Amino acid sequence: MRLINEVNQAIWAAYSSYVQVRYYMKKWLNDYEIQEKQGGNIDLMKTLHSLSCEILIEIAIDLGL
């Protein structure tokens, strides 16, 4: 859970808009869906929770965590 929180914070720090966050996450999600909030914006926490541990760790490494 802590890693998910750190990844979430790092993504928002690096990519400041919903559009940029969506593009970043799309590069990682071959077999996963981007979870959305009502209104169509990405629900990053929900999306991160749906990922496998392997992908989550790869994203963390990419973000320098």
N, CA, C and O atoms as a GROMACS GRO file, in nm:
protein
  260
    1MET      N    1   0.082  -0.119   0.000
    1MET     CA    2   0.000   0.000   0.000
    1MET      C    3   0.086   0.126   0.000
    1MET      O    4   0.054   0.224  -0.066
    2ARG      N    5   0.193   0.122   0.073
    2ARG     CA    6   0.282   0.238   0.079
    2ARG      C    7   0.343   0.267  -0.058
    2ARG      O    8   0.356   0.383  -0.097
    3LEU      N    9   0.381   0.161  -0.130
    3LEU     CA   10   0.439   0.181  -0.262
    3LEU      C   11   0.338   0.246  -0.356
    3LEU      O   12   0.374   0.334  -0.435
    4ILE      N   13   0.214   0.204  -0.348
    4ILE     CA   14   0.110   0.264  -0.433
    4ILE      C   15   0.097   0.413  -0.403
    4ILE      O   16   0.087   0.494  -0.495
    5ASN      N   17   0.098   0.449  -0.276
    5ASN     CA   18   0.089   0.591  -0.240
    5ASN      C   19   0.209   0.669  -0.292
    5ASN      O   20   0.193   0.781  -0.342
    6GLU      N   21   0.328   0.612  -0.282
    6GLU     CA   22   0.448   0.680  -0.330
    6GLU      C   23   0.446   0.695  -0.482
    6GLU      O   24   0.484   0.799  -0.535
    7VAL      N   25   0.402   0.591  -0.551
    7VAL     CA   26   0.393   0.597  -0.697
    7VAL      C   27   0.289   0.702  -0.738
    7VAL      O   28   0.314   0.781  -0.829
    8ASN      N   29   0.175   0.702  -0.672
    8ASN     CA   30   0.071   0.801  -0.700
    8ASN      C   31   0.126   0.943  -0.686
    8ASN      O   32   0.106   1.026  -0.775
    9GLN      N   33   0.193   0.971  -0.576
    9GLN     CA   34   0.248   1.104  -0.553
    9GLN      C   35   0.355   1.140  -0.656
    9GLN      O   36   0.360   1.253  -0.704
   10ALA      N   37   0.439   1.042  -0.690
   10ALA     CA   38   0.546   1.069  -0.787
   10ALA      C   39   0.490   1.097  -0.927
   10ALA      O   40   0.541   1.183  -0.998
   11ILE      N   41   0.386   1.025  -0.965
   11ILE     CA   42   0.325   1.047  -1.096
   11ILE      C   43   0.264   1.187  -1.103
   11ILE      O   44   0.285   1.259  -1.201
   12TRP      N   45   0.189   1.226  -0.999
   12TRP     CA   46   0.129   1.360  -1.000
   12TRP      C   47   0.234   1.469  -0.993
   12TRP      O   48   0.213   1.578  -1.047
   13ALA      N   49   0.347   1.442  -0.928
   13ALA     CA   50   0.454   1.542  -0.923
   13ALA      C   51   0.521   1.559  -1.060
   13ALA      O   52   0.561   1.669  -1.097
   14ALA      N   53   0.532   1.449  -1.134
   14ALA     CA   54   0.599   1.453  -1.264
   14ALA      C   55   0.506   1.500  -1.376
   14ALA      O   56   0.550   1.567  -1.470
   15TYR      N   57   0.379   1.464  -1.366
   15TYR     CA   58   0.283   1.493  -1.473
   15TYR      C   59   0.164   1.564  -1.409
   15TYR      O   60   0.084   1.502  -1.338
   16SER      N   61   0.152   1.690  -1.434
   16SER     CA   62   0.060   1.774  -1.358
   16SER      C   63  -0.084   1.778  -1.409
   16SER      O   64  -0.168   1.843  -1.346
   17SER      N   65  -0.114   1.712  -1.518
   17SER     CA   66  -0.252   1.716  -1.568
   17SER      C   67  -0.305   1.573  -1.586
   17SER      O   68  -0.229   1.478  -1.600
   18TYR      N   69  -0.438   1.563  -1.584
   18TYR     CA   70  -0.501   1.433  -1.605
   18TYR      C   71  -0.463   1.374  -1.740
   18TYR      O   72  -0.445   1.252  -1.751
   19VAL      N   73  -0.451   1.458  -1.841
   19VAL     CA   74  -0.415   1.410  -1.975
   19VAL      C   75  -0.275   1.349  -1.973
   19VAL      O   76  -0.255   1.240  -2.026
   20GLN      N   77  -0.178   1.418  -1.913
   20GLN     CA   78  -0.042   1.366  -1.907
   20GLN      C   79  -0.034   1.239  -1.824
   20GLN      O   80   0.039   1.146  -1.861
   21VAL      N   81  -0.106   1.232  -1.714
   21VAL     CA   82  -0.108   1.112  -1.631
   21VAL      C   83  -0.166   0.996  -1.709
   21VAL      O   84  -0.114   0.884  -1.702
   22ARG      N   85  -0.273   1.020  -1.783
   22ARG     CA   86  -0.334   0.914  -1.864
   22ARG      C   87  -0.234   0.862  -1.969
   22ARG      O   88  -0.221   0.741  -1.987
   23TYR      N   89  -0.164   0.952  -2.038
   23TYR     CA   90  -0.065   0.910  -2.138
   23TYR      C   91   0.045   0.827  -2.073
   23TYR      O   92   0.087   0.725  -2.128
   24TYR      N   93   0.092   0.870  -1.958
   24TYR     CA   94   0.198   0.796  -1.889
   24TYR      C   95   0.149   0.656  -1.852
   24TYR      O   96   0.220   0.558  -1.874
   25MET      N   97   0.030   0.646  -1.798
   25MET     CA   98  -0.021   0.516  -1.756
   25MET      C   99  -0.051   0.425  -1.875
   25MET      O  100  -0.036   0.303  -1.865
   26LYS      N  101  -0.093   0.483  -1.987
   26LYS     CA  102  -0.123   0.401  -2.106
   26LYS      C  103   0.000   0.324  -2.152
   26LYS      O  104  -0.013   0.214  -2.206
   27LYS      N  105   0.117   0.379  -2.132
   27LYS     CA  106   0.238   0.310  -2.178
   27LYS      C  107   0.263   0.183  -2.096
   27LYS      O  108   0.334   0.094  -2.141
   28TRP      N  109   0.206   0.174  -1.977
   28TRP     CA  110   0.227   0.058  -1.889
   28TRP      C  111   0.113  -0.043  -1.894
   28TRP      O  112   0.132  -0.157  -1.850
   29LEU      N  113  -0.001  -0.006  -1.945
   29LEU     CA  114  -0.121  -0.088  -1.929
   29LEU      C  115  -0.157  -0.166  -2.055
   29LEU      O  116  -0.247  -0.126  -2.129
   30ASN      N  117  -0.088  -0.275  -2.079
   30ASN     CA  118  -0.121  -0.359  -2.194
   30ASN      C  119  -0.246  -0.441  -2.168
   30ASN      O  120  -0.335  -0.447  -2.253
   31ASP      N  121  -0.254  -0.504  -2.052
   31ASP     CA  122  -0.365  -0.594  -2.021
   31ASP      C  123  -0.457  -0.538  -1.913
   31ASP      O  124  -0.542  -0.610  -1.860
   32TYR      N  125  -0.442  -0.413  -1.881
   32TYR     CA  126  -0.520  -0.352  -1.774
   32TYR      C  127  -0.596  -0.233  -1.829
   32TYR      O  128  -0.558  -0.174  -1.930
   33GLU      N  129  -0.705  -0.199  -1.762
   33GLU     CA  130  -0.785  -0.083  -1.800
   33GLU      C  131  -0.753   0.034  -1.710
   33GLU      O  132  -0.724   0.018  -1.592
   34ILE      N  133  -0.758   0.153  -1.768
   34ILE     CA  134  -0.748   0.273  -1.687
   34ILE      C  135  -0.883   0.293  -1.620
   34ILE      O  136  -0.987   0.298  -1.686
   35GLN      N  137  -0.879   0.304  -1.490
   35GLN     CA  138  -1.001   0.329  -1.413
   35GLN      C  139  -1.032   0.478  -1.419
   35GLN      O  140  -0.942   0.561  -1.412
   36GLU      N  141  -1.160   0.510  -1.431
   36GLU     CA  142  -1.198   0.650  -1.445
   36GLU      C  143  -1.294   0.693  -1.335
   36GLU      O  144  -1.373   0.615  -1.282
   37LYS      N  145  -1.282   0.821  -1.302
   37LYS     CA  146  -1.378   0.884  -1.211
   37LYS      C  147  -1.501   0.924  -1.292
   37LYS      O  148  -1.498   0.926  -1.415
   38GLN      N  149  -1.608   0.955  -1.222
   38GLN     CA  150  -1.725   1.007  -1.290
   38GLN      C  151  -1.684   1.137  -1.359
   38GLN      O  152  -1.627   1.226  -1.294
   39GLY      N  153  -1.711   1.149  -1.484
   39GLY     CA  154  -1.668   1.267  -1.560
   39GLY      C  155  -1.556   1.235  -1.656
   39GLY      O  156  -1.523   1.317  -1.742
   40GLY      N  157  -1.495   1.117  -1.644
   40GLY     CA  158  -1.396   1.073  -1.742
   40GLY      C  159  -1.250   1.090  -1.707
   40GLY      O  160  -1.164   1.040  -1.780
   41ASN      N  161  -1.218   1.159  -1.598
   41ASN     CA  162  -1.077   1.173  -1.560
   41ASN      C  163  -1.026   1.042  -1.502
   41ASN      O  164  -1.103   0.964  -1.445
   42ILE      N  165  -0.898   1.019  -1.517
   42ILE     CA  166  -0.836   0.898  -1.465
   42ILE      C  167  -0.847   0.895  -1.312
   42ILE      O  168  -0.827   0.996  -1.245
   43ASP      N  169  -0.878   0.777  -1.259
   43ASP     CA  170  -0.873   0.754  -1.115
   43ASP      C  171  -0.742   0.679  -1.091
   43ASP      O  172  -0.738   0.556  -1.095
   44LEU      N  173  -0.637   0.754  -1.068
   44LEU     CA  174  -0.504   0.696  -1.062
   44LEU      C  175  -0.489   0.594  -0.949
   44LEU      O  176  -0.431   0.488  -0.970
   45MET      N  177  -0.539   0.625  -0.832
   45MET     CA  178  -0.527   0.531  -0.720
   45MET      C  179  -0.596   0.399  -0.751
   45MET      O  180  -0.539   0.292  -0.726
   46LYS      N  181  -0.715   0.405  -0.806
   46LYS     CA  182  -0.788   0.283  -0.841
   46LYS      C  183  -0.714   0.206  -0.950
   46LYS      O  184  -0.706   0.083  -0.945
   47THR      N  185  -0.659   0.278  -1.046
   47THR     CA  186  -0.582   0.214  -1.153
   47THR      C  187  -0.458   0.146  -1.097
   47THR      O  188  -0.429   0.032  -1.132
   48LEU      N  189  -0.386   0.215  -1.010
   48LEU     CA  190  -0.266   0.156  -0.951
   48LEU      C  191  -0.299   0.032  -0.869
   48LEU      O  192  -0.224  -0.066  -0.872
   49HIS      N  193  -0.409   0.034  -0.796
   49HIS     CA  194  -0.449  -0.081  -0.716
   49HIS      C  195  -0.485  -0.201  -0.803
   49HIS      O  196  -0.480  -0.314  -0.756
   50SER      N  197  -0.522  -0.179  -0.927
   50SER     CA  198  -0.560  -0.289  -1.015
   50SER      C  199  -0.440  -0.357  -1.082
   50SER      O  200  -0.456  -0.462  -1.144
   51LEU      N  201  -0.323  -0.298  -1.070
   51LEU     CA  202  -0.203  -0.350  -1.138
   51LEU      C  203  -0.141  -0.467  -1.063
   51LEU      O  204  -0.159  -0.484  -0.943
   52SER      N  205  -0.068  -0.547  -1.139
   52SER     CA  206   0.011  -0.653  -1.077
   52SER      C  207   0.129  -0.590  -1.003
   52SER      O  208   0.170  -0.478  -1.033
   53CYS      N  209   0.182  -0.663  -0.909
   53CYS     CA  210   0.298  -0.614  -0.832
   53CYS      C  211   0.417  -0.588  -0.924
   53CYS      O  212   0.492  -0.493  -0.902
   54GLU      N  213   0.434  -0.672  -1.025
   54GLU     CA  214   0.547  -0.656  -1.116
   54GLU      C  215   0.542  -0.523  -1.191
   54GLU      O  216   0.642  -0.452  -1.200
   55ILE      N  217   0.425  -0.491  -1.243
   55ILE     CA  218   0.413  -0.364  -1.317
   55ILE      C  219   0.428  -0.246  -1.222
   55ILE      O  220   0.491  -0.147  -1.257
   56LEU      N  221   0.370  -0.257  -1.105
   56LEU     CA  222   0.382  -0.149  -1.007
   56LEU      C  223   0.528  -0.123  -0.972
   56LEU      O  224   0.570  -0.008  -0.962
   57ILE      N  225   0.605  -0.228  -0.955
   57ILE     CA  226   0.748  -0.213  -0.924
   57ILE      C  227   0.822  -0.153  -1.043
   57ILE      O  228   0.911  -0.070  -1.023
   58GLU      N  229   0.787  -0.192  -1.164
   58GLU     CA  230   0.851  -0.135  -1.283
   58GLU      C  231   0.823   0.015  -1.293
   58GLU      O  232   0.912   0.093  -1.327
   59ILE      N  233   0.700   0.054  -1.264
   59ILE     CA  234   0.665   0.196  -1.267
   59ILE      C  235   0.744   0.271  -1.160
   59ILE      O  236   0.796   0.380  -1.186
   60ALA      N  237   0.754   0.213  -1.040
   60ALA     CA  238   0.830   0.275  -0.932
   60ALA      C  239   0.975   0.295  -0.972
   60ALA      O  240   1.033   0.400  -0.945
   61ILE      N  241   1.033   0.196  -1.036
   61ILE     CA  242   1.172   0.207  -1.081
   61ILE      C  243   1.184   0.318  -1.186
   61ILE      O  244   1.277   0.399  -1.181
   62ASP      N  245   1.090   0.321  -1.280
   62ASP     CA  246   1.092   0.426  -1.384
   62ASP      C  247   1.084   0.565  -1.322
   62ASP      O  248   1.143   0.660  -1.375
   63LEU      N  249   1.012   0.578  -1.212
   63LEU     CA  250   0.996   0.707  -1.145
   63LEU      C  251   1.110   0.738  -1.048
   63LEU      O  252   1.113   0.846  -0.988
   64GLY      N  253   1.202   0.645  -1.033
   64GLY     CA  254   1.317   0.667  -0.946
   64GLY      C  255   1.288   0.647  -0.798
   64GLY      O  256   1.355   0.705  -0.713
   65LEU      N  257   1.188   0.566  -0.768
   65LEU     CA  258   1.153   0.540  -0.627
   65LEU      C  259   1.230   0.421  -0.571
   65LEU      O  260   1.212   0.386  -0.454
   0.00000   0.00000   0.00000
